[in-house]
Amino acid sequence: MQHDGGLRVHDAAAASQSVNMQGVFEDMWMVADDEKAAKEEKEEIKAEAQPESKEEEEPALTAAQEEPSSAQLFGADRIDSLLAYTSQVSTSEAQQATGRASLAARTAMSAEKQHEWAVRNTLGSPADVESAFSELGPNLALHYPFELDVFQKEAVVHLERRNSVFVAAHTSAGKTAVAEYAFALAIQHNKRAIYTSPIKTISNQKFRDFNGKFKDVGLMTGDVQIKPAAQCLICTTEILRLLLYKGGDFVINEADWVVFDEVHYVNDSTRGVIWEEVIIMLPPHIRMVLLSATLPNVMDFADWVGRIKRKVVHVTGTTTRPVPLQHSLYFGKELYTICTMDKIFLPEGVRNATLAWKKKNEASTAAAHFLVAFYIREV
């Protein structure tokens, strides 16, 4: 503490009380100064007029002892007590914050416990995931030319253990690598794998991508059928539903894995029922790989799938986007950056794009006026 034209309290624990306590401390110092002056004046009076008898002096001393002075009330003891009170208040607030955090953690744990058929982080920490993945060693069904992320390694370990997996990862995070491993596992075990998507263009793209990595790949959509009996089949979800309706189809009977890409389409008001029917009708021997980047209630949906199939679904994924985005405006064959990869907004980018638009618009207006004037003159 310092007294320099006003008391300032530097104790971090009493920061929240500093505004109110400043006035209290100022009053304390003022009262102490006044009391000191009053005490000096009393001593002068006392020196001039000594008590006539000891009997008269003793009651005065007793009264002084019974009635503490203002300086005693606002002295060092009072300051210590106020600081102790402030410390208690701060400690109480910290305990309340800890209690709220503990309550939130218990609530989250309770929510997790409610998901009987959906689990997260069953392999433990990233180091544990790395250890479990390393144990697979040369027995991996597919070796990648790049280092896998933690969520991809976790998914691969679960696939090797024949567990259904829900990969909830951001766009461009590498969810397709998990689907590729499911295909590789099916080939290794001489089984079939089916990859479904909600859009024909995605199916066509995956057919081209997978056809360069696996030997026997087929495609079935509403427009095209290429090798429908292939060991690795790419199709739309509607086609898979038709195969299930047929019943007894060898493609379904011999399938080991079904990959649902863009599974958040289950929330679609008109087409969501297709995903529900397919998941319900899939035979018990088939394991699922669910992929999505935008499903909001991952654990709830995974728990529903697990309850329907009576198999636990292991959830993994990313919490942040691994590939940053940079937003730009395109005008006049030029790019004007308006938001960096660090999510910093650049107003000058918007300003430059607006100026370019105005400049081109003014030039076009001037050219139009010239043509109108030329036409009027000629007429």
N, C-alpha and C positions, 0 to 999 in steps of 0.2 A: 504493500500500500504506500501511496505517496500523497502528500498534502501540498498541492501547488495550485492555489486559487480555487480549489475544489477537490474533493476526494475522488480518486479513480481506483477502481478495484480491478486488478489484473488476474484475479483467480478465474480460470476458465470454467470451473464448476459452478461459479456464481454469475455467469454471463447473463443468464435469463433473468436474474433479479437485479442487474446493475442499474436499470433505469429507476426502479422504485427505491433501491437502497441508497442511491446517490443523495437523494433529499434527506433520508434518515441520517446518513453520516454527516451531512452538512449541519443538520440540526444538532447532532451530537457535539460537533466541534464548537458551534456557537454557544450551546449551553455550557460546555466545559469552560470556554473563555469567560463567559459571564459569571460562572460560579467561582472561577479563580479570582476575578476582580472582587466579587462579593466576599470571598474568604479573606482577602487581604484587608478589605475595609473592616470586617468583623474583628480581625486581629488588632487593628489600630484602636478600635473602640474598646476592645477588651484590655488592651494595655493601659488605656487612660482610666478605665473604671474596673478595678479588680473586684471580684465578688466579696461581700462583707463576711461571709462565713462559708465553711465547707459544706454545710447543709444546703445552702442555696446553689452551690456549684454542682453538687452531685445530681440533683434533678435535671439540670441543664444537660449534663453529660449523658444521662440516661435517655433523655428525649432525643439527643443527637444520635445516639446509638440505635434507638428504635425507629427513627425516621431517616432512611438513607437519603443522601443528597442526590441532586440531579446528575452531578458528575459521576457518582457511583452508579446511577442507573444507566448512564450513557458512557461509561468509562471503558477500560480495556476488557473487562469481563463481559460487558454488554456486546462489544464488537465481536469477541470470540464466540459468544452465544449466537449472534446473528450469522456469523460465518458457518458455525456448526449447523444452524438451521438451514442455511442455503445449501450446504453440502448434503444434508438429509433430503432436501427437496430434489436436488439433482440426482441423488442416488435413487430416490423414489421414482423419478421420471425414467431413469435408465432401467429400473426394474420393470416398470410398466411397459416400456418399449420391448424389453426382452420377453415379457409375458405375451405381448401381442405377436411377436415373431414366433414364439413357441406355439401359440394358438394357431397361427397360420400354417406352421409346419405340421402340427397335428391334424389340421383340417385337410392339408394336402395328402398326408399319409392315410387319413380316413378315406379320402376320395380314391386313392390308389387301391386301398383294400376292397373298396366296393367293386372294383373291376376284377372279378374272379377269373375271367378267361383272357385277360390282357395284362401283360407284364412288361416292364422296362428294366434295362440295365441288369439283366440276370447274370451277365458275365462279370460284373464288377466294374472296376475302374478301367480307363484306357490301357493301363499297363497290363491288367488282367486279360483284356481283349487281345492285346498284342501277343501275350504268352499263349493264349488258346489258339490263335491263328498260326503262330509259329510251330505249334505241335503238329499241325496238318502237314507242314513241310512239303516234300515231293509228292505227297498223295493228293494234292489239289487237283480237282477235275479240270480247272482252267487256270493258266498262269497269265497274269496281266503284264504288259510291257511298262507299267507305271506303278508307283506306290499307292496302295489303296488307302482311303481315309478310314478313320476309326469305325464309322457307322457301316461302311462297306465290309470291313473285316468282321464286324460283329454279325452282320447278316450272313456272310459266307459260313461262319462257324455254325450258326443256327440251321442253315440249309444242309450242311454236312450231318447235323444231328437229326435231320428230317423234321424240322419244326416249321410251322407256317410263320411267315414274317410279314410285318407291315413296315415298309420303308417310307417314312414321312420326311422327305428331304426337299430342300428348296430347288427351284429350277436350275438346271445346269450343275447340280451337285454330283451327279453320277449314279442315278437310280438304275439306269439301264444296265450298268455293270453287274448288278445283283441279278437281274433277269437273265443275263448271259450265263451267269454261273448256274442258274437253275436248268438252262438248256444243256450245259456241259454235263451236269450231274445226270440228267435223263439219258444222254448219249452214253455216258460211262456205265450206267446200269442197264443199258439196252432197253430203255423205256421211251415214252413219248412225252413231249412238252408242248403246251399250247400257250400262245401269247395273244391276249385280247386287248383291243383298244376301242374307244368309242367312235372314232372317225376313220373313214377309209383311207384318207391321205396319210395318217399316222401308220396304219397297217402297211401301206405301200412302202413307206420310208423304212420301217423296221424290216420288211422283207428284203429290201436292198441291203441294209446294214448287216443283217444276220446271215444273208446268203454269202457274204464275203468271209464269214468266220466259221460257218458250219456247212457241212457237205449236203445234208438232206433237209432242205427248208421248203415249205409249201405256203401258199397264200390262198385264202378264201374270203371273198367279200361279196357284196351283192352284185358286183360287176364282173369280177375276175375269179377264176379258179385255176391255180397252178399247183400241181402235185398235192392234191388234197389228202393223200395218204402218207405224206412225208412224216419223218420222225419228229421234226420241229415244225409246228404249224402256226402260222400267223393268221389271225382272223378278227373280225369285229365281234363285239359281245353278242349282237343279235344272231350271228351265225353259230356261236357256241350254244346259245339257247336252243336253236333249231336242232343241233346235234344231240342235246340232252333230251329234247322232246321225242326224238326218234327212238331213243332207248336201245341199249344193246350194241351201239356203234363201237367198232373195234378201236377207233381213235380215242374214245372216252375210256373204254375198258383198259387200254394199255397206257393211258396217260399217267404220269407220275407227278407232274407239276403243272399248275395253271397260273399264269401271270396276268394280273389285272392292272393294266396301265390306266392312269387317270381315273382311279376308282372313286374319286369324289363326284363322278357323274351319278352316283347313287342318290345324290341330293337333287337331281334334276326332276322337276315336277312331272314331266311327261315320259322320260326315258329311265328314270331311276328304278322303276319296277323291274326292268330287265336285269340289272345287276342283282337285285334282291332274289329274283327267281333262279338265276344261275348259281349264286352262292348256296341257296337252299338245296338245289337239285344235284349239286356235285356229289359224286360217290365218296364214301368215307375214306377210301384209300388215297385220294388225291390231296396233296399239300398245296397251299396257296402262297403266292407272293403278291402282296398288295402294294401298289406304288401310287403316291399322290404328293403333290406339293402345296395343295390349298385346302385340304380337309381340316376344318376348325376343331372338331371334337374327335381327335384321333383315338384316344383311349376308349371313349364310349362306343365308337364304331367297331374298333378291334374287339372289344368285349362282346358286342352283339354277334360278330362273326364267330368268335370262339364258342359262344354259348350255343349258336345254331349248329355248329359242326362238332361240338363237344371236344374241342382241342384248343389248347392255350395258344394264343397268338403273341409272338414276341415283337415288340415295337422298338424300332430304332430310327435314326434320322439325324437331321442337323438342326441347330438352334439359330444359326446365322447364315446368311447367303454367302457361299464360298466365292462366287464370281460377282464382283461389284458391278454396279450399273452406272453408266454416265449418260445423262439425259441431254439431248441436243435438239434444236429446232433446225429443220432443213428448209431453206428457201433460196431460190436462185442458184442452185448447184453449190451452195455453201452450207456448212454446218456451224451452228452457233450454240456453243455449250452453255447450258443454263443450270446444270447441277453436276457437281463433280462426283467422283467415286466415293469421296468421303462425306457425301450428303450435304455439301455446302452449296447453297443457292447463289448463283451468279447473276445479279440483275443486269450487269452490262451486256451479257449475252442476249437477254430479252430486248434490251435497248438497241443493240446493233442489228438484231433481226427486224425490229420494228422500223428502224431507219432505212434498212435495205428495202423493206416492203414499201415504205412511203416514197422512196426515191424511184423505184420502178413504177409505182402507181402514178406518180407525177409525170414521169416520162411518157407513160401510156396515155395519160390525159392530154398532155401537150400534143402528142402525135395525132390523137383523135380530133382535137381542135383544128390542127393544121389541115387534116383531110377534109373536115367540114368546110373550112374557109376556102380551100382549093375548089371543092365541088360547087360552092355557091358562086365563086368567081367565074368558073367555067360555064355555069348555067346562065 
